[in-house]
Structure formats: structure tokens, C-alpha cells
């Protein structure tokens, strides 16, 4: 009759996350430019301050590359798209976009080099300024770069999207390059492992088993059904039904399967939780884990 100690040594399963693969992917942007010294200097020591800076710059090159590494050998390929804007402090104009492919099979991570036509953009800026009644020669070229990669590793194919922007400011006598801090993704992938465990000894439930041993006859006579009184699993299910509230299906991402109604009833009392009844059984939630018993 001391079967009521069923709550001890009940098997259950719990999932654990095991890291399987980690990677880092980075999008890098930079620039360089060249000065026409014959315009900038009247002689070796005197700067010609009256010259417009747009005439001083012979060429500006804007570059981008990607770098991807992982905890196992990693290669990548993909595509990119670049959106281009021309702006001042008063207006912004979208100029268009261009795109291409990215691959590191040749070992070259550089995927585009772009040289804007500074004279053309300076003329366009002056034209728009005249239309809106603004007198300024300063303008900014902005490129928004989006790289869509597929990483290939021992863990399979992993999609990664990187985005970053850079700006080139052209003033009367200065040139400034800047970029936002984005374009970097670091992630670790996990594998779910199920580990079997056993519930421990519960003193209060063992004592309750002794009480049941003393008054088992009363329980047998006045219980709802003789079959349930003699069957601990049926009795546990009946108790769960009385204590439970109706609810939705349990979350599957953090599910721990309990093998018996008796085991779930023990956890219900140990954790001081109200069981939830759903179509296929009962469950209780503790922290971020759902302990579930499925009716056979």
C-alpha cells in the first residue's frame, strides 16, 4: 500500500543546448583619393586657396570587401547591391543602384571598387542648388551596401545578411570619409540534446504514502472507483484532472517529456504549480521549461 511513494525515481527527459558551430562575418568599407598637385599648389610652399576642392580631386575610389570565418572550415558566396545617394544639408537625391556577385573561391574578398564622377556630381549639385535658390558647393555621396552571403561549412549552408553605409563629403577645401559601425555579425549555433534523468526522493510524498497505508481502507471504500484506488496511474490522472485548468498546447521549444501521470503529479506538488489540461494530456511550466505528460 505504500505505492504512493511513486513520485520518487520517475524518469524524465530534459533538453540541453550544445554549441556546434560559431562564425563571424564582417563587411568592410574604405576609400582613397588622389590630389592634383598642379592645381593645389602655386609653388612648393603656397596653397592656392581659391581653387575649388572638386577640381583638386583627380579621383576617389570606394572599396568594399567581406571576411567570414568559422569554428570549422568555412567558405562563402553570394551577391551584393549598392544604393547611391547625392545630398547636401538641404536635400537628398537617389541616384540609382548597382549589383554583382560575391565569392571567395579565388581568395579575393574585394567585391567592388567604385569611382564616382566628381565633376558630374558637382555640376548636378550646382544645378539643383540653383533650382531651389541655394548657394553652396558642398555635397555628400552616400553608398548603402547590402551583402547577402551563404556560408558553407560542415554544419551546412547558413544565410547571412550584412549591411553598412559610407559617406564621402566634399567641401570647399576638405574631404571626409565616414561609415556607420554596422556590418558585423557573430553567432553561435546550438544542437538540442535530450538527457534522461530521474526524479529524486521526496520526503513529504513518502510520508503521505505512509498515511495512505494507514487509511488505505477508507480511501478504498469512499474513493470514486475501486479500479482507480487500486491503480496508481489512474488515481494520479484523476487528481491531475481535478487540479488542472484548461489551456493551450505546451510550448515545444522547451518541452520535457514526463513518462507517467504520477511523475507529473509529483512535479506539480514539488514545484507548487497548477497543471494545465490540453487535448493530449497535462503539463506544468517552471521557469522556461514545460514538463508534459501525454495520455496514452
Secondary structure, 3 states (H helix, E strand, C coil): CHHHHHHCCCEEEEEEEEEEEEEEEEEEEEEEEEECHHHHECCCCCECCCCCHHHHEEEEEEEEEEEEEECCCCEEEEEEEEEEEEECCCCEEEEEEEEEEEECCCCCCEEEEECCCHHHHHHHHHHHHHHHCCCCCCEEEEEEEEEEEEEEECCEEEEEEEEEEEEEEECCCCEEEEECCCCEEEEEEEEEEEEEEECCCCHHHHHHHHHHHHCHHHHHHHCCCHHHHHCHHHHHHHHHHHHCEECCCCCCCCEEEECCHHHHHHHHHHHCCCCEEECCEEEEEECCEEEEEECC
